[in-house]
Amino acid sequence: MQSARSINPFKLFACLLLIVGIILSIFSFVSAVMWLNKPFAGFLFYKNLVVTDLSQDIGRITDLRRFSDRLIRVKDSEVFSYKDVYEIIDDVPRGTIINYSFLRGHRIISKSIPTFNSSLRDLISMFGVIFLVGLVFLVIGFAVYFLKPNEIASRIFLLFSVSVGLWFVTSFDAQTTYNLESISYLGALFYPAIALLLAFVFPSKRMFKKTYIMLFIPFFLISTTLFFLNHFYFYSFKFWNYIYLSNWVYIILGCFPIPISSLYSIFKGSSNLEIQRGKVILIGSIIGSVLPSVGVISVVLFNLNVPYNLWSLLVILFPISLAYAIVKHKLFDIDEIVQKTLVYLSLTAIVSLVFTLVVFTFNIVFAKHGGWLNPLFFIVMSLFLVFALSPIRNKIQHFIDSLYYRKGYDYRKIIEEISSAMPTLLNLDKITDKIIETVEHTMFSSSVSLVLFNENTGDYRVYASSDSGLANNKISYGEDSEFIQFVKRNRQEIFKEDLVADESYKKESEKERLLHYFRKLDAELIIPIFFKDQLIGFLSLGEKKSGLSYTSMDVRIIRILVNQSAIAIENAFAFKLVEDYAAKLEEKNKELYETQAQLVHAEKMSAIGQLAAGIAHEIRNPLNIIEGARYYLTQKIKGEDLSVMREYLDYIKHEVDRTNRLIDNLLKFSKPGEPNFEPLNVNVLIEEILILIRKQIEDNNIKLSRLLDYRIPNIIGDQNNLWQVFINIMVNSIQAMPRGGELKVETGTYQDIQNKIYVSITDTGQGIKKEYISKIFDPFFTTKDSGSGLGLSISYKIIEAHSGNIVVSSEEEKGSTFVIELPIDQEVTKEENDQPKKGIGSR
C-alpha cells in the first residue's frame, strides 16, 4: 500500500509516452523503408490528394505548389482517393510520362510527369531529415525529463517535445501510407498551446499556476477545434484549404511565445541564471524556430518552391537550446558565443558591403576593361583584406565589448601582468592585495574576498577583502566543515545560481545550509585555490556592479589568476616559515648568549667568593689579635694621658669593626647562610624601608612617588635578605641624585606573565653609562669615589636565591630603572585568596 502511494502519476504517464513514442517511431521507419522502390509519381500528397512534397528531380521540371494544388485527374481518369492514383501508376512501366490534372484555386492545370521508383535519395530528402528532427525532439524531451523529473519546466518540455516529435516522425506516413495522419495532426495542432504553457514557466516563472493555466485553456480549445475541423472537412477541399491555412498560421504563431518569454527574461529576469537562460533560448529560438517559420511561410503563404525539409534541420537547435537551459546551470559560455557571433556577423556584413561597393564601382569605372573581372579589382580586394580587415575587426571587437560588457578588458595584457607580477611577490599581504585589486578592477565585482587556510588555527579564514565589513568579521570555516568539503568535491568554480538550480540535493536543508555560506560571504561565485591537490583557500566574488553576469572569459582570467596565486601564496608561506625560523634562531642565539653570560658571571662570582673566603679568613686572625691587644692595653693603661690613649684605642676599635663588617659582607657574598623563607608582603617591606630612608630623601630634596598595588599576593622569601636588596638599590638611587629629583617605587603583576610580581625602582639621576650596565653586578665594581662595590653583587645573589631576576635600563643624565621580578608561590596564593586583601581605596 505504501509503495503504491509513492508512485509518481506523471512518471507513469511519461513512461507510457515513451513506449508510444518508440512504437510510433519504429512503425514510421518501417513503413518508410517498405515504401522504398515502390511506384512513385514524383510527388507526395495527403489522403485528400493535396500535393505536399516533391522529389528533387520533379522540383526542377515543374512548378507544382505544395499544400495548394489538389490532384483531380490521372491519364484523363478522375481520381477520388490515393488508391486510385497508385492503381494507375502501378499499371504502367517505370518512366512512362503520365498526364496529371490539378485544381489550383478555380483553375485546372495539367502537368506531364514521368513515373519513378522511389529511391534512397528521395527517402532521405523527404523522410530522413524530418524523421531525424522528430527523433531528436523525442530523445531530448525524455532525456531532460528523466534528468530533472521534479521540475515543472522539464515536464512541460516533455509534452512539448513529444508533440513536435510525433508530428515530425509521423509526417511522412501522413503523406504516403496514411496510417498515422491523425497522430501527425494531433502533434502539430497541440504544439502551440503547449509552447505557450512552457513560455509561462521557463526561463522564469512569472505568473501563478492558476493564471497560466487559465491562459492555456483558450489555446487548448483552439487546438482541439482545429483538430476536429481538419477531420470533418478533410475531403472538402474548399473549406479544408482555409482550415489548413489557419493551421499553419496557428502553428507559426506558436513559434513566438518562447522567444518572447526569453526576451522578457533577458530584460526583466530576477537573477543572472534567468538572464543567461533567456539568452540561450533566444538564440535557439531565432535559429531553430523563427527562421524555419519564415521558410514555411514562404511555402504556404507565398507558394515559393524552397526545400523546407532541409530548413527543418535548423529546428534541431530549438530543443537543444531549451534542454541546455533547463539541464545546464553554467550558462556563462553563451555570452562568449553571442559576442563572437556578433563580431563575425558584423565583419562578414562589412566585407560583403565593401565587396559589393567595389564590384559596383569597377563595373562603372572599368566597364570597358572587364568591370570587376579586371585584375586590378583583385589587387584592391587583396590590399583591403591584408591591411584593413584586421583593424576593422579590432574596432568591431572593441565596440561590441563596450556594448555587451559595458567595459571591455585586454585579456592578453591582464594575463601578462599577472604572470609577471605574481612569481616576484613573497609577501603574503602584497599577494592578496594584488589578487583583490586585479579582480576588482577587471571584473568590477561588488566585493572580493580571499579565504586562506591558517595552519596555526587549523581552519579557513577571510585573510583579505575589498569589503571592510567582511575583512573585520573574522569569518572562519573548519577544515571538516560542510562548505569546505563541498568546495573540495567540486574543485571548479561554483556559481550561486548553479547551487540554487541544482536538484541533486535530496534534502532542501542541505542546499539551504550551503547557500547560507554564500550569503555570509556576499558571494555569487566561488573559485577554489588548489596547490598540489591541497585546498589552500578560495576566492569569493560578489555580484558585478554592472548587473551583468560572469562570462567564460571572466572565469578563464580568474582561473589563471588563481593558479598563479596558488604558487605565489605557497612561496609566501615558505618564505614566512624561513623568516619565522630565522627569528626563532636569533631568539635562541640571544637566549644562549644570555645563558652563557650568566654562566660566566656565576663562575666569576664563585671564584671571587672562594677568594673572598680565603682573604676574610686570613684577615680575621690578625684582627682578632689586634682587638685582643687593644682590649688588654685599655685595661692596663693608667694616668693623665689616659684620655688620649683611649681616643687612639677607640679609633683602632672603629677601624677593626669596619674591617669586620667588610669581612662579614665578603663572607655573606661567598657563602651566604641558609635563608629563612616565609610568607611576606612586599608592599609592607617597602613601606618600612621608605620610613627608614625618609630623612635621606628629604635632605637631598627628592620627590617620592609610590605606586603600590595592594592586590598583589604574598610571596615566599627571606625578609632580611630582600630588605638588604631594596634598601641597597634605593640608597644607590638617592646617591645618584645629588641635586634632587624624583624616586618612583612601584609594585604590581604582569598581565601576560602569570605567577610573578615585580618591584620597580626608578630615579631621575645621572644614569649609568651604556658600557657599564653589563658590569654593575660584578663584585668590587663601582663608579663612586667611596664604596666597596659589593652591594649590587650581593643583591643579585639574593634575588637569584629567590629564583627571581633583576632587569636594568638606564640612560645617561635621565635616570635608571631597576625591576626586581619575584615568583609567587602557588600554595601561598591559594591560602591568601581566602583572606580579605587590602586594596586601593579600601578602608
N, C-alpha and C positions, 0 to 999 in steps of 0.2 A: 504494500500500500504506500509506503514511504517512498520507494523508488519510483512508483508511478507518478507521484506528485512532483518529483524532481525533473521529469522530462519537460524540456522546453518545447512548447507547441510550434513556435516559429522554426525551430531547428528541424522538427519533423517535416514541416512544410518545405523547408529548404532542401532536405534530403529527397522529398518527393519530386520537387522541381528538378533536382539534379538527375534523378532517374529518367524523368520525362525528357529533359534536355539531351541526355545521352541517347535514348531510344530514337528521338526525332532526328538527331544529327546522323546517326548510323543509317536510319531509313532514307534520309535525303541523299546521303552519299551513295548508298547502294542504288537508289533509283537513278541518280545521275550517271553512275558508271554503266548501268544497264541501257541507258539511252544512247551510249556511245555506239557509233556506226549504224544507227537507225536512220531511216529516211528523214530528210531534213529539207524544209522549204527554203532555208537560208535566213529565216526569221522566226522568232518565237511569238506566241500570243497567249492571252488569257483564255480561260474557258469560254468566255463570251466573244472570242475571236478578235479582240483588240490587240494590235501589234505592241509588243513590249520590248523586244531586243532584236538586234541584227548581228549576223556574223560579220567578221571583218571584211570578207570578200564582197558580200551583198551591200555593205555600207558604202563601198566605193562606187557602185554602179547604179544605185537607186536612192531616191530621196524620200523613202518611207519615213513617216513620222511616228515616233514611239508614243504610245498612250493616246493617240489621236486617230489614226487610221484603223478602220474595222474591216476585216475580211468578209466579203459577202458572196464572192463567186470564184470558183476554180475551174478552169477549162470550160467556160460557159455553163457550168453547172452551179446552181445556187447551193450554198452550204449553210447549215444551221448549227453545227456543232464541230468540235475539234476532231471527232471520229470521221466525219465526212471528209475533212481535209486530208487526214492521214490515209484513208482508204484510196483516195485518188492518187496520192503521191506514191503509195506502195505499188500501184499497178503499172507504173511507167519506169523505164530504165533510168539509172542514175545519169544525170547530165542533161536530161530532157528539159527543154525550155517550156515552161508552163505559164499560161496567161492567168493573172490574178486580178480581180476587181476589188477595190477598196472604197469604202464610204468615208469621205473626208468632209465633215460638215454636211453640206447639202449637195456636194459634188461626188460623182463617182469617177475614180481614176483607175487606169489599168496599168499593170506592170508585168513585164515578161522576165521571169526569173528561173534560172536552171535549178534542178533538184540537186541535193547533196546527200552524202552520208556524213552525219555529224562527226567531226574529227576531235582529236585530243586538244588541238588548239582552240576550237570552238568551246569545248567543255571547260577549258581553263579560263578563257576570257569571259564567258557568260555565266559560268557556275563557280569556278575555283576561287576567284577573287572575292565574290560576295560571301561564299561559304566560309572562306578563311576569316573574313571580318566578323561574321556571326560567331564562329568558334572562339575568336579572341574575346568577344564580349562575354560569352558564357563562361569561359575559363577564368577571366579576370573577375567577373562578378562573384563566382563561387569561391575563388581564392581569397578575395577581400573579406567575404562574409565569414569564412572559417578562420581567418586570421583575427578578425575583430567581431566576434559574434554578438557582443553585447552593445555595440554602438548602433544607434538608430540610423545613422548615415549609412553604415555598411549593409543594413537590412534593406533600406530603400534602394541603395545602389544595386543590390542583388536583383530586386524586382525590375529595376531599370535595365540592367544588363540582360536578364532573361528575356524581357520584352523585345529589346533590339536584337538580341542574339537569335531568337526563334524567328523573328521577321526575316533576317538575312539568311539564316540556314535553310529555311523552307521557301525562300523566294524563287529559286529555280524550279522547284517542284510545282509551285503555283503557276508556272508558265509552260510546263511540259506534261507531267503525269496527272496533275490536278488532285492529288490525294490530300495535300496539306495546305490548300489555299486558304481555308478558314483560319488555320493557325498563323499563317503569314499576315493576314489582315488583322487578326487579333493583336499580334505583337506590334504592328505598325501603328494602329489607331490608339492603343493604350499607352504608347511610349510618351506622348506629350504630357498626359496627366501625371504620370509617374515622374517625369523630368521636373515638372512644376513642384511636386511634393519634395523631391530631392533638393531643389533650389532653396526651399524654405528651411531646411535643416543643415545644409552644408554649402559653403565652407563655414558659415556661422549660423547658429540658431537664433533668429531674431524675433520669432513670434511664439506665442504659447501654442501648445499642442492643439487645443480646440480651434484656434484661429486658422492654422494652416490646413487642418482637416476640412474646415468649412470652405476654404478656398479651393480645396481639391475636389470637392463634390461636384461643382458645375463642370469642371473639366472631365471628370469621370462620366458624367451624364452625356457630355458631347461625344466622348469616345464611344460610349455604348450606343448612342443614337446613330452615329456614322457607321458603326459596325453592322447594325441591323438594316440600315438603308442600303448599304452595299449588298447585303444578302438578298433583300427583297427586290431591288431594282437592278440586279446584276445583268440581266439579259435585256433590259430596256435601255438601249444604247443612248437614247436622247437624255433620259434622266440620269443614267449612270455616269455619263460624261461630266455632268455638273457635280454629281456626288464625288466622282473621282478627283476632280479639280479641287473640291473642298477638302478631300482627304489630304492632298499634298500641301495645301495652304495651312491646314491644321498641323500637319507633321513638321513643316518648316517653321511655323511659329513655336513649336515645341523645342526647337533648337536654341531659342533665345533666353528662356528663364535662367538657365545655369550660367551663361556668360554674364547676364545682368546681375545675378546674385554674386558672382565673383568680383565684378566691378564694385558692387556695394561693399564687399568685404575689404577690398583694397583701400577704399577711401574712408570707410566708416568702421573698419574692424576694431574690435575691442582689445586685441592682442596682436603681437607680432606673428604668432602662428597663424591666425586667421588671415592676416595680410599676405603672408607667404603662400598659404593655400589658395587664396584668391588669384595670385599671380600665376601659379602653376595651372590652375583650372582655366584661366582666361586664355593662356597660350594654347592649351589643348583644345579649347572650345573654338577659338578662331580657326586653327588649322584643321581640326578634326570634325567641326560641326558647321561653322559658318561658311567656309569655302566649299565643302561638298554641297551645302544647301544652294549655293549660287549655281553649281553645276546642275543640280536637279531642276532649279527654276528655269535655267536656260533650255532644258529639255522639255519640261512640262508646259511652261507658260509661253516660251518663245519658239518652241519646236526646233531648237538648234540640235544638229546631229553631232553631239560630243560624246566621247566614250565615258559615260557616267559610271560604268562599272569600275574603271580604273580610278576615278575620283574617289570611289568608296574606300580605297586603300588609306586615304588620309584620315578616314573615320577612326582608324585604329588608335590614333593619338588621343582621341577624346576619352575613351575608357581608361587608357593608360594614365593620362593626367589626373583623372578623378581617383583612380586606385592609388596612385603615387601620393596624392594629397591626403587620402584617408589613412593609408598604412604608414607612410613615411612621415617622421616628425622633423628631421633635419632638412628643411627645405631651403636653406640659405643658398644652395647652388643655383636656384632659379634666378637669383639676381644677376649672377655672372652670365648665365645663359641669355637673359634678356639684354644685358649690356653688350655682349659680343654680337648678338643678333642685330641690335640696333646699329652698332658700328659697321658691320659688314653690309647690311642692307643700305645704309646711308652711303657707304663707299661705292657699292655697286650702282646705286642710283646716280651718283655724281659721275662715275666713269662712263655710264651709259649716256648720260646727258652730254658730256664732253664729246664722246664718240659721235653722237648724233649731230651735234653742232658742227664738228669738224667735217663730217661727211657732207652735211648740207652746204657748208662754206666751200668745200672743194668742188662740189658739183656745180656751184655757181661760178666761182672764180676760175677753176681749171676745167670748165666744161669742154673746151676744145682739146684738152690734153688728157682725156680719160677720166676726168672727175676724181672721185675718191679712189679709183684704181691707179692713180698716179703714184709712182714710188715715193714722192715727197710726202704723201699722206701717211705712209707707214713710218717714215722718219719722224714726222711731227708726233704721231701717237707714241712711238718708242721713247722719244725725249720726255713726253708727258709722263709716261709710266715710270721712267727711270728717276726723273728729278722732282716731279710734282706729286706723285702718288703717296710717297711716304710722309711728307709734310702734311698733306691733306688728311691722311689717316690719323696722324698725331693730333691735328686740330679737332677732328671729329671725336677722337677718343677723349680729349680734354673736355670738350663741350658736353658730351654725354656723361662723363664722370661728374662734372659740375651739376648737370641737370638731374642725374639719377641719384647720386650720393650726396648732393648739396655741396660737398667739398671733396675733391679727389686728393690722392697722395701718390707720391712716386714710390712704387712698390720696390723697385731695384735699389733706389737710394736708401730707403729705410733699412733694407736687409744689409747693405754695405756698412751703414753706420753701426748697426747692432753687432755685426760680425767683427768690426774693427775695435769697437769700444769695450765689449764685454770681456774678452780674454785679458785685457790690460788692467782690469779692476781687481783689487784684492781686498778692499774694504767693503764689508757687507752692507753698510749704510749707503755707500755710494752706488752699489749694485742695485739695491732696492729702489733708491731714488731714480736711477736711470730707467729701470723697468716701468715704474709708475709714470714717470714723465713721458716716456715713449708711447705707452698705451694711451695715456690721457690726451696727448697732443695729436695722436694718429687716429684713434677711434672716437674721440670726443665722448668718452663714457662719463656718465654722471658720477660714478665712483669706481675707483680701482683699489683693490686691497691685495696684499701679498701675505699669505699664511705660510709659515715655515715651521718645521719640526724643531723643537727645543730639547736638546739632549739632557739638559740639567733637570727639566721638569718632566720629560717623557711624554709631552703632548704637543699638539699643533696649535700655534698661537698667531694672532694677527701681528706681524712684525712691522708692517708699514702700510699706510693707507692715505689716499688723497682726501678721504673724509675724516676730519679730526674726531668726529664722534665715534667712528669705528676704531680709530687708532687708540683712543683713550679708554675704550670699553673693555679692553683686555679679554676679548672673546677667545676661548680655547676649546679644543676638541681632543678627547682622549684617543690614544693610538688604536684602541679597540672599539671606538665609538661607531655607531651605525653609519654615520655620514662618511667617516674616513674609509670604512670598509667598502662603502658604495663607490667612492671615488677610485679606490684601488681596483675594484672589479671592472669598472668602465674603461679606465686607462686613457680614454679620449675625452674630448671636450663634451661638457654636459650642459645642454640648454634647459632652462627652467620650463620652457614651453614643452619640450620633449617629455619632461617628467610629468607635467600636467596631463598630457595626452596618452602617456604610457599605460597600457592596460595589463601589463604583466604582473601588477601587484594585486594579489587576491584580496588583501586587506587594505581598505582605503586609509586606515590609520597609519600604515607604514609609509604610504605615499605622503600623507599629510605631515608626518614627522620629518621626512626629507625636505619637503617644501619649507618647513619651519626654518631649517638651516639656511636655505636660500634667502628667505625673508630677513633672517637675522643679519646676514651679510649684505643685504640690499643688492643681491646678485641676480643677473639674468643669464650669465654664462660663467661656467667654472672650467678652467684649464689646468689639469694636473701637471705637476713638475716631477718627473722621474729622473733618477740618476742610478744607472746600473740596477734597474728593476726595483729600486727603492723609492717610495714616495717621500720626497723631501719637502713637499709643500704643494700649494696650488694658488693660481691667480684667479681672483674674483672680479668680474666686470659687471657694473650696473647697466641700466638701460642707456642707449645713446641719447645725448642731449637733443639730437635732431628728430628723435622719434622713429628713425629708421631701424631696421634690424641688422644684425651682424651678417656679413656675406662670407662666402667661401674664401675670398681673398683676405678678408679681415682675419679669419681663422688661420689661414696659412701663415700670415705675418706673425700672429701671436704664437703659433707653434714654433716658428723659427726663433722668436724672442725667448720663448720658454726653454727651448733646447740649449740655446747659448747661455741662458741664465743659469740653467742647472749646473753646467760646468763651472761657470763663474762663482756660483754660490758654494759649490763644493771646494773650489780653490780658496775662497774666503774662509770657509770653515777650517780648512787645513792650515791656512796662514794664521788664523786665530789660535789654533792649537799650538803652533810653533811659538807664537808670541806669549801665550799663557805659560808654556813650558819654560821659555826663556825668563819670564818674570818670576816663576817659581824657583828656577835655578838661581837667579840673582838673589832672591829672598833667602834661599837655603845657604848660599855663599855668605850672605850677610850674617845669618844666624851662626854659621860656622866660625866666621871671623870673631863675632862677639863671644862665642863659647871659648874660642882659642884665647882671646884677650882675658876672659875671666879665669881660665886655667893658668895663664901666665901670672895674672895678678895673685891668684890663690897660692901658686908656687912661690912667688916673691914674698907674700905675706908669711908663708910657712917658714921660709929661710930666715926672714928677718925676725920672726917670732923666736926661732931657735937661737939666733944670735942675741936677741934681747934677753932671753932667759939666762944665757951664759954670762952676759955682761952684768945683769942685775945680781946674779949670784956672786960674781967677783967683787962688785962694788959694795954689796951689803955687808960683807965680812969686815972690811976696814972701817966702814961707817959704824958698825956696832962697837968696834974697839975705840973709835974716836968718841962716840957717845958715852961709853963707859968711863973713859979717861976724863971727859968733861964733867960727868956726874961726880967722880971721885974728887977732882980739883975743887968743885963747888963746895963740897963738904969740908975740905981741909983749909981752904983759904980763909984767913982772918986778918983783921987790921983795917986801917982807914982807907986803904986803896981797894977795899972790897967792892965798892960800887962800880969802879972802873972795870975791875976784873970780871964782875958779874955781867957787865954790859957786853964784854967781848965773848964771854961764855954763852950768853943768850944769842949772840949773833951766830956762834958756831952751831947752837941748837937749831936756830931758824933754817940755816943752810942744810943741816943734816935732815931736818923734817922735809924740807923742799926736795932734797935728793931722794928721800924715801918715797915721797909721793910720785916722783918721776919713775922710780923703780916699780911702784905698785901699778902705774899705768902700763909700763912695759910688760909686767907680768900678766896683767889682765889681757893685754893685746896678744901676748904669745900663748897664754894658756888660761883663758877665762874660766872661772868657776862654773859649776853647774847652775844654769839659770833656774829661777823659781817661777814656772809658768802657772798662771792663774787667770780667771776671768777678770777683765778690766775694761773700763770705759775710757777710750782715748780722749774724748772731749773733757772729762774730769781731770785727766792727767795734764792736758794742755792748759786748762784754766789755772791749775796750781802753779805751773811753770810761769805763766804770764803774770801772776801775782808776785812771784819772786823777782822777776826782771822788770817790774813796773818802773822802779826808780831809774834804772839804766835807760829805759825808753824815754822817760820824761826828761832826764838830764841831757840826752842827745837830741831833743826836740824832734822826736819821731812820732808820727801818727800811726795808731794801731787800728787795723781793720780785722774784725773777727767774723768769719762766715762758717759757723759750726753747725753742721747738720745733726741735730739731736736724735734723728730717726735711725742713725746708723747703729748696727747691732754691736754688742760687746765682742771682743776678741780674746784669744788666749795669748798671754805674753808675760814677760818679766817687767814689772813696773819700774824697778830701779834702772835696768838697762835702757828701756825706752825713754825714761826720764833723762838719762845721760845723752841719748841721741838728740832729742828735741831741744834740750837746753843748749847743747853744743852748737847746733845749726842756727838757733835763734840768736845766740850771742855773736856768732860769726856775722850774721846779717846786720846786727846793731853796729858792730865794729866796721862794717863796710859802708856805713852811712855817717861819717864823722860830722857832716854839715846838715844833718837831718834828712828826713824822707818819710817813706811810708813802709810799714811792715804789715803784710797781709797774711793771716793764718786761716786756712780753710780746711774743712773736713767734709767727706761725702763718700758716695758709692758710684761706681760706673754703671751706665745703662746697658752697655753692650758686653760687660765683663761681670759675671756673677762671682760670688764668694770672695770679694776683695773690697777693702776700703782704702781710702787714700788720705794723707795729710800733706797739704801743700803750704810751703813757707816761701813767701816772695818778698824781696826787698827792692828798693829803687836806688841801690848804692852804686858802687864803682864797677861792679860786674867782674867777670873773670875772662881773661884773655882766652881766645879760642885754643891756642896751643897748650894751655894749662888745664883745660877741662878734663882731659884724659888722665891727668896726673894727681888731681886733688885728693884722691883716696889712697895714694901711695904713702907709706909711713915716712915721717920726717919731712914731707914736702910742705913747705909753707912759703907764702909771699909776704908775711908780716915780718917786722923788724924783731919782734919777740914772739916766742911760741915754740912748742915742741914739734908741731906738725903731725901729732898723733890723734887729734880729736876726730877728724873725719874718717881716718883709718879704723879707729875703734868703733865709730858709729856704723860704718859699713859692715864690720864684722858682726855687730849686734843684730842688725837688720837681716843679714844673711842667716844668722842662727834662728831668726823668726820666720824663715822661708819667704822673706819679702824682697823688696827691690828699692833702690834709690835711683831716681832719674833726675838729671841736672840739665837745665837750659840756662844760658846766660848771654848777655850782650853788653859789651863794654859801655860804661857811662849810662846804662839804662837799668841795670839790675840783674838779679839772678833769681831762679826759682828751683827749690828742692822739693821733689814729690816723693814721699815715702809711701810705698804700697805694702799693705799688710794683709795676709789671708784671714778669712773669717772661719772660725771653727763651726762646722755644721751642727754638732750636738749642742753647743752653747747657744747657737742661734735658735734652735728649737725651744730650748728652755726659756730663752729671753723673750721669744714671741708670745709666750703665755703670760708675760708680765706686762703691766702698763708701762709705756715708754714716754719719756718727756720729749715733747716735740716743740716745734716753733709755734709760739702763740699759746702753749699750754700753761695752765696755772700751777 
